[in-house]
Amino acid sequence: MKITRIYTDADGETHFGELNIPLKDAGTIGLLSQLQPATGIIFRETPGTYNYDWHNTPRRQYVIMLEGGVDFTVSDGETRRFGSGDVVLLEDTAGKGHASKAVDGQPRKSIFVTLD
C-alpha cells in the first residue's frame, strides 16, 4: 500500500514523497501489514474556512482523511490535494514545514495517529 509522506531534507526544505507499506496475504481476511507502533489517536474536525499558514507537525503522525479535503503545500512549492480515504504521514517536525487549507470551503474530519 502506497501512502504520501511530507518530510524535511538536510537543507530544511519540505517535500512530498511516497512510502510503501508492505502487505502480506492473511487468507480470507485479505492483505495485512505488520503491526505499526503508535502512541495515540486524535479525532479532528476543521471548518471550511481553515487556512493554516506555514507550520511544522508537532510530532510524526499519520493523518487519515475521513470526510472533506485538504490542500497541503510544501516548501518546494508543490501542492497536493487529499480527500476521504487518503493517508498522509507527516514527518516535517523541523525545517520550513507545510501549509494546509480547506478545499472548496467544506469542513474536514480526520484522524491523527501519533507515532512519537
N, C-alpha and C positions, 0 to 999 in steps of 0.2 A: 504494500500500500504506500503510495507516494503522498507526502504532505509538504506544504511550503513552510520554510523557516525564514525568520528575519534574524540576521546575525551581524556582528561588527567585525571588520577586518583590523589588521595591525595598525592602520592609519586612522582608525576611529570612524571610518565611513560604514554606513549600514547598507546591506544588500538583501535581496531575496535569494534563496537557494532551495534545493529540494532535499528531502530526507526520505529514504526508502525504509519502511518498516517491514522486515521480512515476515511473511505469513507461512504457516505450515498447515498441512491437512490435518484436521481434527475429526475426520469422519463425518458422520451425519450432521454434526453441528456447524460444519463449514470450515473456513480457514481462520486460524488464530495466530496472533503474535505471541511472543514471550511476554510474561508479566512485566509491566513497566512500573518502576517505583514512582510514587507520588507522595506529596506531603499534605495535600488538602484540595478542597474544591470550593469555588466561589461562583455563585449564581449572580448574573448581572443583567440589568435592563438599562439601556441608554435611550434618551429621547431622540426624536427625528432631527433636532437642532444640534446634536452632538458634533463638535468640531474641536478636537484636542490637538493643539499645535505640537511642535517637536517635543518629544519626551522619551525617556528610556523605560523599558519594562522594569518593574521593581524586583523581579526575580525571573528565573527561567520558568516558563509556563506554556501550556497548550491553551489555545483559545478555540473552543468548539462553537461554531455558529449554529444557533437553533432556529432563529427567525429574523428576517430583515437582512441588511447587508452593511458592509463597511469597506471603505477605500483606505488601504494602507499605502503610505508613501515613505520610501526610504531615502537616505541622504544622497544616493547616487542619482536621484531624480525619477526613478521608476515608481509608478503607482499600479497597484493591482486591486481588483475588486473581489471580495469574498462574500458568500451568502450561505443560506441554510445548508447544513451538511458539511461545510468546509472546516478543516482543521489547520491551524497555523501554530507553529512553535515559535514563540518569542524568546530570543536569546540576547537581545541588544541591551544588556544591563549597563553598558558603558558606551562611550562614543557619542555620536551625533543623534542617535535614536531614530524614531519614526513619528509620523503624524497619522492620525486616524480621523475619519469623517463619516457621518451617517450617509446613507445612499437614498436619494430621492425623498428626503425629508421624512423617512419612515423610522420608527423606533426599532431597536435591535435587542434581541435576547440572546445571551451567550453564556457559556460556562467556561471558567478558567480552572485548569487542573494544574496546581502548583507543583514544581519539581524540586525546589530548594528550600 
